[in-house]
Amino acid sequence: MLELAAATGEIDLKYLDESGFCAWSEPSYSYYQRGEQKRLEQTKRRGRRLSIIGFFQPLISFVYGLVIGSVNRKSYIQMMEQEAREASELGRIRVIVQDNGPRCQEVQQMWSKWEHMGKYIFFLPKYCSEMNPIELEWQHLKKDELAGRMFDDELNLAYAVIDGVQARGERGNYKVQRIKFNSTPSG
């Protein structure tokens, strides 16, 4: 019903999720001459995880933010606040579909405020990530844009992810916007 309402223009429907990247990505298919051994050069330093959180509105937009480490509730709230402000300014109902996410007391206290601003959250059932189209964006980003690449540090990895998201947006003909927030490591 949500997809139908979005298709008829009654609501804005966006899909939210988080994913992660490491400096060593898995190799894609490769070919080597007979008798040669397959060899991957790896950096000496393993590095920290780079996390991405994004809102995907198929065929329209992809809004995302990057952090080193895990996405914390502060970053999640910042992005959700922006979505609520936009919904309020446009005077449109915006539904955010997510398969998981912070449900701590601090976030739950924001729900009624966001609903008054026109933004609603719809949680998918557990273990149903295939119902979230943003999962395919993560898959293509990893398999098409970053597969088989090794990065010396988190900065080079971040630039590759930014370039990959931009390339996906150009190929999919949708607008891409990066949100910047404090990327201090968690822990």
N, C-alpha and C positions, 0 to 999 in steps of 0.2 A: 504494500500500500504506500510505503514511503517513496519507493522508486516511481510509482505512478504519479503521486503528488508532485514529485520533483520534475517529472517529464512534462506535466501540464503547467508547470511554472507556479504552482501554489506555494511551494516551500523551496528552500535551498537545502540540499542534502550533501553532507560531507562525511567522509570516512576517515577516522583517526586511528593511528597506530604508531608504534615505535619499533625500530630495528637497530641493529648494531653492525659495525664493521671492525675488522682487525687489519693490521699492517700486512699480514700475510693472507691473501685470499686464495681460495682453492683454485687449482688450475682447471682450465676448460679442456676440451679435447685437444690433443696434440699429436704430432706426427714426427717420427724420428727415423733416420736411415737404418736399415737392417744392420745389426751388429753394434749400433750405438746405444748407449744407456741413457735413459731419460733422466735428466738432471735439472733440478730447480735451485737457483741461487737464492738464498734467504739472507735477510739482513741479520746482523749480529744481535740487534736489540729487538725484542718482541713487541714492545710498545703497549700502550693502553688502548682500551676499546673506545671507539668513536660511536656515539649514539645519535640517532636521528629520530625526530618526532615530526609527524606530518599530518596535514589535512588534505585529502584528495577529493576533489569534486570532478568526476570523470568528464572529459572533454571541455572543462572550463578552467580549473585551477589546481595548483599544488602549492601549499604553503607549508614551509618546514623550518626547523631549527636544528642546529648541531651542538652537541656538548661532548666533552671528553669525559668518559665515565658513563654513568647511567643518567637518564632523564629523571630529575627529582620532581617532587610535587610543586615546587616553586616555579620551575620552567613550564610544567604542565598548566598550572593556574595562569601564568602569564599568557600563554597561547590561547587558552580558553577565554580569558578576559577579552583579548583582542577580537575573537570570533563573536562574543556577546556584544561588544561595542558596535561592530559592523552590522550585526543583525538589528540592533536598536536604531542605528543611524539610517539604515535602509528601510526600516519599518516592515521587515520580512521575518517570517518564521524560519529559523535555521535549526536543522536537526543534525546532530553529530552522532554517527554510529561508531561504536568502538567495541572491540571484543574483550577488552580488559582495561585497566587503568587504575589510577589511584582512587580509592574509595574511603580514604581516611576522613576523620571528622572535619578537618580543615576544608577539604574539597566538598564534602557533603553539605557543609554550611553555605557554600557558594551556589548550590543548585537552584535554590528558590530565587536568588538574585538574578542568575542567568536566565531563568524562565521568565521573569518579569521583563527582561530585556529582549525576549523573543528567541532564546537559544535553549534547546532541549537536548538531552542526552538519551540515546537509545543503546542499551547494552545488548550485544549478541549473546546467545547461549554459550556456555563454556565449551571449548574444543570445537568451535565452529568458525575458525579463522578463514575458511574458504568462502564464507559469506561476506568477507571484507575485501573489496577490490584493491585496496591499497597494498595488500599482501602481494599481488602480482607486480605492482610497481617495485616493491623491494626486491622481488625475485629477478626481475629484468635488470634492475640497477646492478645487482651483484653478478648476474650471469652474463649480461651483455656489455656493461660498462667497465666493470672492475675485475672480471675473472682473469686469473692467472697473473695478476700484477702484485708486485711487492713494493712496499713503501718504506723509506728510511725513517720517517717519523710521522707523528699524528698530523702535522701541518700539511704535509704532502698528501696524506690520505684524505684529509678534509677538502683540499682543493680538487682532488679527483672525484670525490662524492659530489661536490658542488657542480663541477663540470658535467658529471654523469646525469644529475637531476636536470640540469639545463638542457642537455642533449635529448633526454626523454621528453621534456616539455615541448621542444621544437618538433620532434618527430610526432608527438601526440597532438600537436597544435593546441596546447593549453598554456595558460599563464603560470609562471613560476615566481614565487616570492620567498626569500629567506628571511626569517626572523632572527635577530641577533640577541642573545642573552648571555649572561655570565657563564663561562664554561669551566669554572673551577672544578677540579676532580672531587667526586663524592668519596666519603669514607673517612 
